[in-house]
Every structure is written in structure tokens, then in C-alpha cells.
């Protein structure tokens, strides 16, 4: 059974909405610094505030690459990645090119992911496949590409699709690939019951924007 403390340790506290400002950022960093979350996920341009708001060097910061739709060119995603590393980012949630994948241009996807992962200096990579747009077989095919690329996690969702993580999708990936790839469930995890279900289904990490149900 997962309690709040163990769930927090498996959660990336996340804020990627368009209304993020310095006041909200300061509050998020305050929550993050007082709790043992796996990481804090914020947009690239806000990584510069890491040292201003965060004094603990052991705290990990995540950002998103190609967010939220994955359509950016490989070169632009490389630029984002290099900029994030310069700012001291520890982990990367990368949106693969969903349209290219649906068009079955698997060589493009593999080359995209491989070229990005090669730039990360072995930092943690989580590849967002946006499961809400995919069939069950496409979810499995996408996960296989993620495994082949050498990424650490397959991540279900950006939170900007028409639905987020689903328990059935976590089970599908886990039952097929077991421990060959870690799974991050994100999008729509709004209460303790959903969080527990995702972890029990096999998720290794959660992405949650409103963590009030975990810290209150």
C-alpha cells in the first residue's frame, strides 16, 4: 500500500500552465523544498531561477523538450536540450513527434530520440508518447521505440491532450515490457485514489500539478 510519503517520493511536482509567474514559481519552489518529491518540472525559461529559489543541491529539476505537441524540429529540440543542460537541469521530459509516429515514420522517431538522448550526458530521460491519441497497439509500438532509443522512461501524457494517464494504459505497457522500461503516468492525477491506482498498475513515477492532496 502506498502512503502519501511514498507517493511524494515517486512524484514530479509539475507546473507547465501558461499563467506561471514569479509569485507562483516561488510558491512551487517552497512546496518542493519542504517535501521529498522526485523532482520539480518547470518550463525551460524558468530554470534560471533554480539557484534563487532553491538552496538544496540534492533537489532535482526537470524540464520539458518539444512541449506540448512534439512538432518542433530535431535541431530545435537539441537547442532546448542544450540550453536546459546549461541551466543545470537534471531530468528531461521529451515529447516525441506524435504526428510522425502516427504516420509510421518510425525511422524519424528513432533518430529523433537517439540524437536527443546522446546529448543528455546520461541524465534521466522520459519520452512523452501522448497515449490519448494512440491505439493500444500504437502504445506498444511507441514504447518499443522508446526502449530502443535508450531512454529511461516512457511517459503517458503532456496533460494537454484530451485525456491524461489511464490505468489500463499503464497495465498494457507493464504487462508487455515488464521492467524493460520505467513508466511515468501524468495528466489527470488529481486525488490520492488515482495516484495509488497508477502506482499499483505499475507506474514508477507520477507527474502531478496540484499536489495539495499529498501535502495537506
N, C-alpha and C positions, 0 to 999 in steps of 0.2 A: 504494500500500500504506500502510495506517495503522499507525504505531508507537504505543507507549504514550504518548509525549508528545503526539502529535496527538490521540489519543483522549481524554486527560485534558482537553485544551482544549475538547473538544466535550461534556463530561460535567458534569451537575449531580449532585454528590455529595449523596445524599439519605438522610435518616433520619426516618421518619414512624411507626415502630412504637410500640406502647403502652408499652414499657419504657424510653423515653427519660428520662434523669435528668441531673443536672448533671455527674456524672462522665463519662457517655458523651458529653454535649454538649461538654465541654471537650476530649475526645479527638478528636471530629469536627472541631471548630474548629481544633485543632492540625494535623490532616492537611490541612485546607482551606488554612490559612495557608501551609503549606510547599509546596503544589503549585498549578499554574495551572489549576484547574478552572474551568469556565464560571461556575458559581455553587454555592452551598450551599443546599439546600432543607430547611427545618425547619418545624415547626408554628408557627402564629401566636403562641402564648403564649410561645414560646422566643425570639422576635425581640428581646425586651428585653435579652437577654444579648449582642447583637451587639457593642456597644461594650466590654463587659467582656472578651470573648474575642478580639476581632478589632481589631487596630490599623491594618490596611491599608485605607485608604479606597477603594481601587480594586477591592476584592473585592465581588462582587455576591451579594446574599442573595435567595433565593426562598422563597415560602410557598405553601400550598395553600388554595383557597377552595372551600367546599362539599364538603370531603373527608370520607369517601371515596366517598359514594354519590350526591351531587349533588341530594338531595331537598330541601335547605333552600330556604326561600322566597327570592325575589329580594331582598327587603328585608334578610333576614338575611345573604345573601351580600354585599350592599352594605356592611353593617355590618362584616363581616370584612375586606372590602377597604379600607375607610376606616381601620380600626384598624391594618392592616398598613402602610399608607402612613405613618401617624403614627409607627410604629416604625421607619421608614426602609427598608422593603422595596423591592427593585429590580425583581423579576420575580414574576409570578403564574401559578400552575398552577391553572386553574379547572375544576372538574368540572361539566359541564352536566347538566341534569336528564334522566338516561337514560330514566326511565320515561315522561316527557312526549314524548321523542323517539320511543320505540318506539310510543307511541300516535299518532304522526304529528301531534302538536301543534307544528308547525314554527313557527308564529307566536309561540308561547310561548318556544321556544328562541331564536329570533332576537331577540326583545325582551329576554330574559334576558341574552344575551351582549352585545348592543348597550348596554344600560343599565350593565352592569358595566365594559365597555371604556371607556365615556365617562368613568368615574371614575378611570382609571388615569394620567392626565396623560402619555399616550404611552409609558408603561413597557411592557416586554415582557410579552405575554400568551400563554399556552399553554392551549388548551382540551382537556380530557381527555374523550374520547368512549367510552372503555372498549370497545375493539373485540371483546373476547371474547364480548360479549352481542349482537353485531350480525352480520348477513349482509354479504356483500360489497357488495351494493347499498346497504345501510344505512350502511356505512362511507363510501361515496362521497357519499351524501346528507348525512350528518353533516359531512363535510369541506367540502362546498359551503356549508353553513350557517356553518361556522367562517370560511370565506373571506369570505362576505357580511357577516359581523359586523365584519370589520376586524381580527381577531386576527392575531398574528404566526405562531403555531404551531398545528398540530393534534397532540395528544399521544395515544398509543395507549391508555395504561392507568394505573390507580392503583397496581397491584401488589396490590390486594386482591380482584380478580376471580379467576375460576377459572383464568385463564391470563394471561400478560403479552404483551409485544410479539412479533409474529411477522414473520419476513422477508417472507412473502407479502403481509401487510397493508401493509407499507412500500412494496413494489413496486407494489401496487394503487394506492395514493394517488399515488405518484410518477409512474407511467405515465399516470394520468388528468389530474393537475393540474400536473405538471412543477414549475416554480418559482413557481407562484401562491401557494403556502403552504409554510412550512417544517414539518418533521416532527420530533417528539421521540418516540423509542422508549423505553419504560420497562417494567419488570416482567420478571423472569426473566433479566436480563443478568448472568450470573454468571461468565463467563470471557472471555478475550481473543478466542477464536474467535467467540463470539456477538456481541461488541461490533463486531468487524470486519465481520461479515456484515450487521449492521444499517446500518452506515455505507455499506457498498458498495451496499446496496439503495436508499439514498437518504436515510437519516436525517441530519438536520442537528445533532441534539442527542440525548444519551442521558441517561437517569435511572438511576443505579446506587447501591444501598445499600452493598454490600460492595465497596469499591474496592481491596481488598488485592492483587488480581491486577494492578492497574495501578501500584501504588507500590512493590511488593516485587521 
